[in-house]
Amino acid sequence: MAPVNGEEDRPAQRRRVEKKTGVDPKESHLNAVKRIFWYLKGTLDLGLWYPKDSGFDLIRYSDSDFAGSKLDRKSTTGSCQLLGGKLVSWSSKKQHSD
């Protein structure tokens, strides 16, 4: 069957992503992305405010906890980035299981 409107079928898209990245995205990943886009759509009038006299120094903090989880002995890392003293991004990640 030929793709409709130039779109690939979902299994072909998943195979391409898995081959390229080694990741097999699930329906839950798609739902998470949709929630993010719905949030962004509802916040188009919001933004970051930087007064004229504020600096644009980029500062990054990071930390890690080697095997700190008492339940599974996995490590956790985290970081945050501040631009002009205002938080612009952050992340936290627990070690994957093998």
C-alpha positions as CSV (number, residue, x, y, z in Angstrom):
1,M,0.0,0.0,0.0
2,A,1.4,3.4,-0.9
3,P,1.8,6.0,1.8
4,V,-1.0,8.6,2.2
5,N,0.1,12.3,1.7
6,G,3.7,11.2,1.6
7,E,3.7,9.9,5.1
8,E,5.4,6.6,6.0
9,D,3.5,4.0,8.0
10,R,4.4,4.0,11.7
11,P,6.3,0.6,11.7
12,A,8.6,2.0,9.0
13,Q,9.2,5.2,11.0
14,R,10.0,3.1,14.1
15,R,12.4,0.8,12.3
16,R,14.2,3.9,10.8
17,V,14.5,5.5,14.2
18,E,15.6,2.3,15.9
19,K,18.2,1.7,13.2
20,K,19.6,5.2,13.4
21,T,19.6,5.7,17.2
22,G,19.4,2.2,18.7
23,V,16.2,3.3,20.4
24,D,12.8,1.7,20.0
25,P,10.3,4.4,20.7
26,K,7.0,3.3,22.1
27,E,3.5,4.8,22.1
28,S,4.2,6.3,25.6
29,H,7.1,8.3,24.1
30,L,4.7,9.7,21.4
31,N,2.2,10.6,24.1
32,A,4.9,12.4,26.1
33,V,5.9,14.4,23.1
34,K,2.3,15.3,22.4
35,R,1.9,16.6,26.0
36,I,5.0,18.7,25.6
37,F,3.7,20.3,22.4
38,W,0.2,20.9,23.9
39,Y,2.0,22.7,26.8
40,L,4.1,24.8,24.5
41,K,1.1,25.7,22.4
42,G,-0.7,27.0,25.5
43,T,2.3,29.1,26.6
44,L,3.2,31.0,23.5
45,D,2.7,34.3,25.3
46,L,5.2,33.4,28.0
47,G,9.0,33.9,27.7
48,L,12.2,34.8,29.5
49,W,12.7,38.3,30.7
50,Y,16.2,39.8,30.8
51,P,16.6,43.4,32.1
52,K,19.0,45.6,30.1
53,D,21.5,45.7,32.9
54,S,21.5,41.9,33.5
55,G,24.5,40.0,32.3
56,F,24.5,37.2,29.9
57,D,26.9,35.0,31.8
58,L,26.2,31.3,31.2
59,I,26.8,29.2,34.3
60,R,26.4,25.5,34.6
61,Y,26.3,23.4,37.7
62,S,26.5,19.6,37.7
63,D,26.6,16.9,40.3
64,S,26.7,13.1,40.4
65,D,26.0,10.5,43.0
66,F,28.0,7.3,42.3
67,A,25.9,4.2,43.2
68,G,24.0,6.3,45.6
69,S,20.6,4.6,45.3
70,K,20.3,2.1,48.2
71,L,17.7,0.0,46.4
72,D,19.6,-0.7,43.1
73,R,23.0,0.9,43.6
74,K,22.6,3.0,40.5
75,S,24.2,6.4,40.0
76,T,22.4,9.7,39.4
77,T,23.6,12.8,37.6
78,G,22.1,16.2,37.3
79,S,22.8,19.6,36.0
80,C,21.3,23.0,35.5
81,Q,22.2,26.0,33.3
82,L,21.6,29.6,34.2
83,L,21.8,32.5,31.7
84,G,22.0,35.9,33.4
85,G,21.2,34.3,36.7
86,K,18.0,32.8,35.4
87,L,17.4,29.0,35.0
88,V,17.1,28.1,31.3
89,S,17.5,24.3,31.5
90,W,18.0,21.4,33.9
91,S,18.3,17.7,33.7
92,S,18.5,14.7,36.0
93,K,19.2,11.2,34.9
94,K,19.5,7.8,36.7
95,Q,21.9,5.2,35.4
96,H,20.3,2.8,32.9
97,S,20.1,-0.9,33.7
98,D,22.0,-3.3,31.6
